[in-house]
């Protein structure tokens, strides 16, 4: 617990990205000095440039920097910081970090180390909550972690069951098991992921509740014994057990249910002498029963929707509580605001590809524009490199309206207005979600994406005709604009006539070939497979282009590099790479050849086979981790490992050769 009435004016923010900027804004408004820290991958990042001082803390890997307690304490000493704000993620829920800050004479802007430890262990937290009378999901949270015991307990609980890591959160080390025969493999997978993510392979089991809502209650407590709740957030729309869309209030929570859940949450916080911001997470069954899952002893990513509805700054509350002040509002005052605060919805803009099972993506942001008329929390600029070391979330877009329909409409418009080019994101997918009839009707659960956007419906589709034609015209236009190249009107020119030139490119990974004949500057004839169309560049103003394809006018926004461009057409992002003069890949490198390549930037965390070993089709070969996600790579067919070119701990790039399989 922070020292009562401790005074501080200088804060070290032990985090990065949008949350570091978010904390800086409030601290600066209160007249406080802010100190940022950065790993090598974040040198020059926005959160560093906006702080009063920024100090390096180590290499890019989180373990060497943002998770390095000694490096953070050293930065605090060097900077003269008097307090530390942990943000969320990294060390935000580390009782060791909170204790170390206190021992170093720093105010930890968060709960006490004892509270963090009590609630950070899911098994221990459940025992505490059961003792406090809080309803919990039936399950097993005992000390015997043997496979035999866990399998026996799973059978007692009854399938389906959830396997969860005792430490940590964010969906890591979590597996749903529907059949007994799948339990052992799921247990091993969850334990491995938990060990890699949290340094502990301890697990608990819970009865899986079919299609529940994920409801959380925001609580806040000061050092004077006051504890309040600020209503609920509905975080049901998830993928990989990680939240994607959050809203407040929940369309499924009545004022009476809100009061009951709030009362339980306040009682739970009192039971452990809690101080600061915290969130209790519950599963709400279709029948209306709610069950405690865990408590997050920190600020949540989705705190912005509560701020919008209640009309408060929760970071300011954290700072004031750490300074020993009394909570700014009573429960009665908060309840009035909850009843009059309208509705807020937040989406997480992530560097991931929904068409490929939400595979994390890394790369350079070539063009970024935050949407207008809504709140967008981000730390993005043109040219920023999105590395594979950290979470895939890039920004949060929050729409606040008079009611849920108004907030949904504002959010859909904001997603249309948002622009991020350079690497795949989930922007278009988020828009599909928030405009889906089931979402608009408030009919959501943790099965929302699986039910309405199953994997089969998210598979990559071939680019349509307008996208191909626009890509050819855009690449030709960009090629003519590159410094040192001859003017566009001379491309393909001959003394007798304009000669069609070859334009070969990949569009969203598909090979496309067209013949382009330049008619005049900004006017071309595009030909393919016996068909043709005329394209004309009508205007090009600061990356916004009007293109005529035949009789149709299309609006595009684009960003271009030497041999590639990304563009948005009809609300969907596309990536075109000019391969006209590229060497043709050897047949052996093609998919299905047995060459196993990395699908993403990341780190190899497991290799399950050895060179010379026989493998079966579908057998797990190795696991690559990036952005809080583990991706298992399986054998495409039965055969033998003829070459192994990586090892555990190796950093790999997309397309990097990992191993080769010779067909049986």
Secondary structure as the mmCIF struct_conf table of DSSP 4:
data_model
#
loop_
_struct_conf.conf_type_id
_struct_conf.id
_struct_conf.beg_label_comp_id
_struct_conf.beg_label_asym_id
_struct_conf.beg_label_seq_id
_struct_conf.end_label_comp_id
_struct_conf.end_label_asym_id
_struct_conf.end_label_seq_id
HELX_LH_PP_P HELX_LH_PP_P1 UNK A 2 UNK A 3
TURN_TY1_P TURN_TY1_P1 UNK A 4 UNK A 5
STRN STRN1 UNK A 10 UNK A 13
HELX_RH_AL_P HELX_RH_AL_P1 UNK A 17 UNK A 29
TURN_TY1_P TURN_TY1_P2 UNK A 30 UNK A 31
STRN STRN2 UNK A 33 UNK A 39
HELX_RH_3T_P HELX_RH_3T_P1 UNK A 40 UNK A 42
TURN_TY1_P TURN_TY1_P3 UNK A 43 UNK A 44
HELX_RH_AL_P HELX_RH_AL_P2 UNK A 46 UNK A 49
TURN_TY1_P TURN_TY1_P4 UNK A 50 UNK A 50
BEND BEND1 UNK A 51 UNK A 52
STRN STRN3 UNK A 53 UNK A 58
BEND BEND2 UNK A 60 UNK A 61
HELX_RH_3T_P HELX_RH_3T_P2 UNK A 62 UNK A 64
TURN_TY1_P TURN_TY1_P5 UNK A 65 UNK A 67
HELX_RH_AL_P HELX_RH_AL_P3 UNK A 69 UNK A 79
TURN_TY1_P TURN_TY1_P6 UNK A 80 UNK A 80
BEND BEND3 UNK A 82 UNK A 82
STRN STRN4 UNK A 83 UNK A 85
BEND BEND4 UNK A 88 UNK A 89
TURN_TY1_P TURN_TY1_P7 UNK A 90 UNK A 93
HELX_RH_AL_P HELX_RH_AL_P4 UNK A 95 UNK A 103
TURN_TY1_P TURN_TY1_P8 UNK A 104 UNK A 105
HELX_LH_PP_P HELX_LH_PP_P2 UNK A 106 UNK A 106
STRN STRN5 UNK A 107 UNK A 108
BEND BEND5 UNK A 109 UNK A 111
HELX_RH_AL_P HELX_RH_AL_P5 UNK A 113 UNK A 120
BEND BEND6 UNK A 121 UNK A 121
HELX_RH_AL_P HELX_RH_AL_P6 UNK A 122 UNK A 131
TURN_TY1_P TURN_TY1_P9 UNK A 132 UNK A 133
STRN STRN6 UNK A 136 UNK A 136
BEND BEND7 UNK A 138 UNK A 138
STRN STRN7 UNK A 139 UNK A 140
BEND BEND8 UNK A 143 UNK A 143
HELX_RH_AL_P HELX_RH_AL_P7 UNK A 147 UNK A 157
BEND BEND9 UNK A 159 UNK A 160
STRN STRN8 UNK A 161 UNK A 165
BEND BEND10 UNK A 166 UNK A 167
TURN_TY1_P TURN_TY1_P10 UNK A 170 UNK A 173
STRN STRN9 UNK A 175 UNK A 177
BEND BEND11 UNK A 179 UNK A 179
HELX_RH_3T_P HELX_RH_3T_P3 UNK A 180 UNK A 182
HELX_RH_AL_P HELX_RH_AL_P8 UNK A 183 UNK A 198
BEND BEND12 UNK A 199 UNK A 199
STRN STRN10 UNK A 203 UNK A 207
HELX_LH_PP_P HELX_LH_PP_P3 UNK A 208 UNK A 209
TURN_TY1_P TURN_TY1_P11 UNK A 210 UNK A 211
STRN STRN11 UNK A 213 UNK A 221
TURN_TY1_P TURN_TY1_P12 UNK A 223 UNK A 224
BEND BEND13 UNK A 225 UNK A 225
STRN STRN12 UNK A 227 UNK A 239
TURN_TY1_P TURN_TY1_P13 UNK A 240 UNK A 241
STRN STRN13 UNK A 242 UNK A 248
BEND BEND14 UNK A 249 UNK A 249
TURN_TY1_P TURN_TY1_P14 UNK A 251 UNK A 252
HELX_RH_AL_P HELX_RH_AL_P9 UNK A 255 UNK A 271
TURN_TY1_P TURN_TY1_P15 UNK A 272 UNK A 273
STRN STRN14 UNK A 276 UNK A 284
TURN_TY1_P TURN_TY1_P16 UNK A 286 UNK A 287
BEND BEND15 UNK A 288 UNK A 288
STRN STRN15 UNK A 290 UNK A 296
BEND BEND16 UNK A 298 UNK A 298
TURN_TY1_P TURN_TY1_P17 UNK A 301 UNK A 302
HELX_RH_AL_P HELX_RH_AL_P10 UNK A 303 UNK A 310
TURN_TY1_P TURN_TY1_P18 UNK A 311 UNK A 311
HELX_RH_AL_P HELX_RH_AL_P11 UNK A 314 UNK A 322
TURN_TY1_P TURN_TY1_P19 UNK A 323 UNK A 324
HELX_LH_PP_P HELX_LH_PP_P4 UNK A 325 UNK A 327
BEND BEND17 UNK A 328 UNK A 329
HELX_RH_AL_P HELX_RH_AL_P12 UNK A 331 UNK A 340
BEND BEND18 UNK A 341 UNK A 341
STRN STRN16 UNK A 343 UNK A 350
BEND BEND19 UNK A 351 UNK A 351
STRN STRN17 UNK A 352 UNK A 353
HELX_RH_3T_P HELX_RH_3T_P4 UNK A 354 UNK A 356
TURN_TY1_P TURN_TY1_P20 UNK A 357 UNK A 358
STRN STRN18 UNK A 359 UNK A 360
STRN STRN19 UNK A 363 UNK A 364
STRN STRN20 UNK A 367 UNK A 369
HELX_LH_PP_P HELX_LH_PP_P5 UNK A 370 UNK A 371
BEND BEND20 UNK A 372 UNK A 374
STRN STRN21 UNK A 375 UNK A 378
TURN_TY1_P TURN_TY1_P21 UNK A 382 UNK A 383
STRN STRN22 UNK A 385 UNK A 386
TURN_TY1_P TURN_TY1_P22 UNK A 388 UNK A 389
BEND BEND21 UNK A 390 UNK A 390
BEND BEND22 UNK A 392 UNK A 392
STRN STRN23 UNK A 393 UNK A 401
BEND BEND23 UNK A 402 UNK A 403
HELX_RH_AL_P HELX_RH_AL_P13 UNK A 404 UNK A 417
STRN STRN24 UNK A 419 UNK A 421
BEND BEND24 UNK A 422 UNK A 423
BEND BEND25 UNK A 426 UNK A 426
HELX_RH_AL_P HELX_RH_AL_P14 UNK A 427 UNK A 434
TURN_TY1_P TURN_TY1_P23 UNK A 435 UNK A 435
BEND BEND26 UNK A 436 UNK A 436
HELX_RH_AL_P HELX_RH_AL_P15 UNK A 437 UNK A 440
TURN_TY1_P TURN_TY1_P24 UNK A 441 UNK A 442
TURN_TY1_P TURN_TY1_P25 UNK A 446 UNK A 447
HELX_RH_AL_P HELX_RH_AL_P16 UNK A 448 UNK A 452
BEND BEND27 UNK A 453 UNK A 453
HELX_RH_3T_P HELX_RH_3T_P5 UNK A 455 UNK A 458
BEND BEND28 UNK A 459 UNK A 459
HELX_RH_AL_P HELX_RH_AL_P17 UNK A 465 UNK A 481
BEND BEND29 UNK A 482 UNK A 482
TURN_TY1_P TURN_TY1_P26 UNK A 483 UNK A 484
BEND BEND30 UNK A 485 UNK A 485
HELX_LH_PP_P HELX_LH_PP_P6 UNK A 486 UNK A 487
HELX_RH_3T_P HELX_RH_3T_P6 UNK A 488 UNK A 490
TURN_TY1_P TURN_TY1_P27 UNK A 491 UNK A 492
STRN STRN25 UNK A 493 UNK A 493
BEND BEND31 UNK A 495 UNK A 497
STRN STRN26 UNK A 498 UNK A 498
HELX_LH_PP_P HELX_LH_PP_P7 UNK A 499 UNK A 500
STRN STRN27 UNK A 501 UNK A 507
TURN_TY1_P TURN_TY1_P28 UNK A 508 UNK A 509
STRN STRN28 UNK A 510 UNK A 520
TURN_TY1_P TURN_TY1_P29 UNK A 521 UNK A 522
STRN STRN29 UNK A 523 UNK A 528
TURN_TY1_P TURN_TY1_P30 UNK A 529 UNK A 530
STRN STRN30 UNK A 531 UNK A 541
TURN_TY1_P TURN_TY1_P31 UNK A 542 UNK A 543
STRN STRN31 UNK A 544 UNK A 549
TURN_TY1_P TURN_TY1_P32 UNK A 550 UNK A 551
STRN STRN32 UNK A 552 UNK A 560
BEND BEND32 UNK A 562 UNK A 563
STRN STRN33 UNK A 564 UNK A 569
TURN_TY1_P TURN_TY1_P33 UNK A 570 UNK A 571
STRN STRN34 UNK A 572 UNK A 578
TURN_TY1_P TURN_TY1_P34 UNK A 580 UNK A 581
BEND BEND33 UNK A 582 UNK A 582
HELX_LH_PP_P HELX_LH_PP_P8 UNK A 583 UNK A 586
HELX_RH_3T_P HELX_RH_3T_P7 UNK A 587 UNK A 589
BEND BEND34 UNK A 590 UNK A 590
TURN_TY1_P TURN_TY1_P35 UNK A 591 UNK A 592
BEND BEND35 UNK A 593 UNK A 594
STRN STRN35 UNK A 595 UNK A 597
BEND BEND36 UNK A 599 UNK A 601
STRN STRN36 UNK A 602 UNK A 607
TURN_TY1_P TURN_TY1_P36 UNK A 611 UNK A 612
STRN STRN37 UNK A 614 UNK A 615
TURN_TY1_P TURN_TY1_P37 UNK A 617 UNK A 618
STRN STRN38 UNK A 620 UNK A 626
TURN_TY1_P TURN_TY1_P38 UNK A 627 UNK A 628
STRN STRN39 UNK A 629 UNK A 634
BEND BEND37 UNK A 636 UNK A 638
STRN STRN40 UNK A 639 UNK A 644
TURN_TY1_P TURN_TY1_P39 UNK A 648 UNK A 649
STRN STRN41 UNK A 651 UNK A 652
TURN_TY1_P TURN_TY1_P40 UNK A 654 UNK A 655
STRN STRN42 UNK A 657 UNK A 663
#
